[in-house]
Amino acid sequence: MNEPSSEKQQKLVWNLFFDSPIGNLFWLYARRRQFIESFSIRQLFAKAEDVDQNWLDLLETGAKNDQSRYAVYSFLAGFWRQNYMDIMAEISIPTLAVFGTTASSISRSGFSETPEQRCQLYEKGWKNCQSAIIPGRNVLPYESTSEFVKIVAKFIRQLTPNFSD
C-alpha cells in the first residue's frame, strides 16, 4: 500500500505482457481452469476446499473476455503498488476495511504484516476507518459469506440506526 514499484519496473513488466507474444502465451496459460484453480488455492483462499465449481466457473467465464487480461497484467506490473497514504488521509467518510485471518501481505520489502498490523495501519491512515478480521484469506465475501455480511451489516447499522438486516 505504501511501497510503490519503480516506474521502470512497471513499464518493463507491462511492455513484456502487453500485446507481446510472451504476454499472449501467458494469457492462454493463465486463463486455463487448472491454472485458475491452482492460483486460487495458493494465493487467494485460506482453505482449498472453498475453491468450488461456482468460483472456478465465474473466473473461467471472466477469462474468456480477452480484455480482462489487462487487469491481470496491471496487477503483475505492480501498478496497484502506489503510496496511497496521503490519499487515504483525505478520506473522511466512514470506511470499513475487512481482512482475513490469513490474508496475504502486500509488502514489497518482504515484511510480513499481520492482519492486526494491517488493521492498525488502515485505521491510522483513514480519518474515519473501522477495521475487522474474519476467517479467510483474500476473497472474504466468498470464503466467509455469513461473517462478511454480519460485519458489513453491523457497520451499516452504526451509520444508519434504522437499518435492519
C-alpha positions as CSV (number, residue, x, y, z in Angstrom):
1,M,0.0,0.0,0.0
2,N,2.8,2.4,0.7
3,E,5.8,0.8,-1.2
4,P,5.5,1.7,-4.9
5,S,7.1,-0.3,-7.7
6,S,9.6,1.7,-9.7
7,E,8.1,3.2,-12.8
8,K,10.9,1.5,-14.9
9,Q,9.9,-1.9,-13.4
10,Q,6.2,-1.3,-14.1
11,K,6.9,-0.3,-17.7
12,L,9.2,-3.3,-18.3
13,V,6.6,-5.8,-17.0
14,W,3.8,-4.0,-18.8
15,N,5.6,-4.0,-22.1
16,L,6.6,-7.6,-21.7
17,F,2.9,-8.6,-21.2
18,F,1.1,-6.0,-23.3
19,D,0.3,-7.3,-26.8
20,S,3.5,-9.3,-27.0
21,P,3.9,-13.0,-28.0
22,I,5.0,-13.7,-24.4
23,G,2.0,-11.9,-23.0
24,N,-0.4,-13.7,-25.3
25,L,1.1,-17.1,-24.4
26,F,1.0,-16.3,-20.7
27,W,-2.7,-15.3,-21.0
28,L,-3.5,-18.5,-22.8
29,Y,-1.8,-20.4,-19.9
30,A,-3.2,-18.3,-17.1
31,R,-6.9,-18.5,-18.2
32,R,-6.9,-22.3,-18.1
33,R,-9.2,-23.7,-15.4
34,Q,-6.3,-25.7,-14.0
35,F,-4.2,-22.6,-13.5
36,I,-7.1,-20.6,-12.1
37,E,-7.8,-23.4,-9.6
38,S,-4.1,-23.7,-8.6
39,F,-3.7,-19.9,-8.2
40,S,-6.9,-19.6,-6.2
41,I,-5.7,-22.4,-3.8
42,R,-2.2,-21.0,-3.5
43,Q,-2.8,-17.3,-3.4
44,L,-6.5,-16.4,-2.7
45,F,-8.3,-18.8,-0.4
46,A,-7.4,-19.9,3.1
47,K,-8.9,-23.4,2.6
48,A,-8.5,-25.3,-0.7
49,E,-12.0,-26.9,-0.3
50,D,-13.5,-23.4,-0.6
51,V,-12.3,-23.2,-4.2
52,D,-15.5,-24.7,-5.6
53,Q,-17.0,-25.2,-9.1
54,N,-19.0,-21.9,-8.8
55,W,-15.9,-19.9,-8.1
56,L,-13.9,-21.6,-10.9
57,D,-16.8,-21.2,-13.4
58,L,-17.0,-17.5,-12.5
59,L,-13.3,-16.9,-13.2
60,E,-13.2,-19.1,-16.2
61,T,-16.1,-17.2,-17.7
62,G,-14.4,-13.9,-17.0
63,A,-11.2,-15.1,-18.5
64,K,-12.9,-15.8,-21.9
65,N,-13.0,-12.0,-22.3
66,D,-9.5,-11.1,-23.6
67,Q,-9.9,-7.6,-22.3
68,S,-9.8,-8.9,-18.8
69,R,-6.2,-9.8,-19.3
70,Y,-5.2,-6.1,-18.8
71,A,-6.4,-6.2,-15.2
72,V,-4.1,-9.2,-14.7
73,Y,-1.2,-7.6,-16.4
74,S,-1.7,-4.3,-14.5
75,F,-1.6,-6.3,-11.2
76,L,1.5,-8.2,-12.3
77,A,3.2,-5.0,-13.3
78,G,2.6,-3.6,-9.8
79,F,0.5,-0.6,-10.8
80,W,-1.5,-1.2,-7.6
81,R,1.7,-0.7,-5.5
82,Q,1.5,3.0,-5.1
83,N,1.8,5.0,-2.0
84,Y,-1.8,5.8,-1.1
85,M,-1.2,7.1,2.4
86,D,-1.8,10.7,1.6
87,I,-4.9,10.0,-0.4
88,M,-6.2,7.7,2.4
89,A,-5.6,10.5,4.9
90,E,-8.1,12.6,3.0
91,I,-10.9,10.1,3.1
92,S,-13.4,11.4,5.7
93,I,-16.4,9.2,5.0
94,P,-16.9,6.2,7.2
95,T,-15.0,3.3,5.8
96,L,-14.8,-0.4,6.7
97,A,-11.7,-2.4,6.0
98,V,-12.1,-6.2,6.4
99,F,-9.2,-8.6,6.4
100,G,-8.9,-12.3,6.6
101,T,-7.1,-14.1,9.4
102,T,-4.7,-15.5,6.9
103,A,-4.6,-12.5,4.5
104,S,-1.6,-12.3,2.2
105,S,0.8,-9.5,2.9
106,I,1.2,-6.9,0.1
107,S,4.6,-5.6,1.3
108,R,7.3,-5.4,-1.3
109,S,10.1,-5.4,1.2
110,G,9.4,-8.9,2.4
111,F,8.0,-7.6,5.7
112,S,5.2,-9.9,6.7
113,E,2.5,-7.8,8.3
114,T,-0.2,-9.5,10.4
115,P,-3.9,-8.8,9.9
116,E,-3.8,-6.9,13.2
117,Q,-1.0,-4.7,11.9
118,R,-2.8,-4.0,8.7
119,C,-5.9,-3.0,10.6
120,Q,-3.9,-0.6,12.7
121,L,-2.3,0.9,9.5
122,Y,-5.7,1.4,7.9
123,E,-7.3,2.9,11.0
124,K,-4.3,5.2,11.4
125,G,-4.3,6.1,7.7
126,W,-8.0,6.9,7.3
127,K,-9.7,9.6,9.4
128,N,-12.9,7.5,9.9
129,C,-12.0,3.9,9.4
130,Q,-13.0,0.8,11.3
131,S,-11.4,-2.5,10.6
132,A,-12.3,-6.1,11.2
133,I,-10.7,-9.5,10.9
134,I,-12.8,-12.5,9.9
135,P,-11.9,-16.1,8.9
136,G,-10.4,-16.4,5.4
137,R,-7.6,-15.0,3.3
138,N,-8.3,-12.7,0.4
139,V,-11.7,-13.5,-1.1
140,L,-13.7,-12.8,2.1
141,P,-17.2,-12.3,0.7
142,Y,-16.8,-15.8,-1.0
143,E,-14.8,-17.6,1.7
144,S,-16.7,-16.3,4.8
145,T,-20.0,-15.1,3.4
146,S,-22.1,-15.0,6.6
147,E,-19.3,-13.5,8.7
148,F,-18.7,-10.9,6.0
149,V,-22.4,-10.0,5.7
150,K,-22.6,-9.7,9.5
151,I,-19.7,-7.4,9.8
152,V,-20.9,-5.2,7.0
153,A,-24.4,-5.1,8.4
154,K,-23.1,-4.1,11.8
155,F,-21.1,-1.3,10.2
156,I,-24.1,-0.1,8.3
157,R,-26.3,-0.2,11.4
158,Q,-23.8,2.1,13.2
159,L,-24.2,4.6,10.3
160,T,-27.9,4.2,9.9
161,P,-29.7,3.3,13.1
162,N,-32.9,2.4,11.2
163,F,-31.2,-0.2,9.1
164,S,-32.4,-3.8,9.6
165,D,-30.8,-6.8,8.1
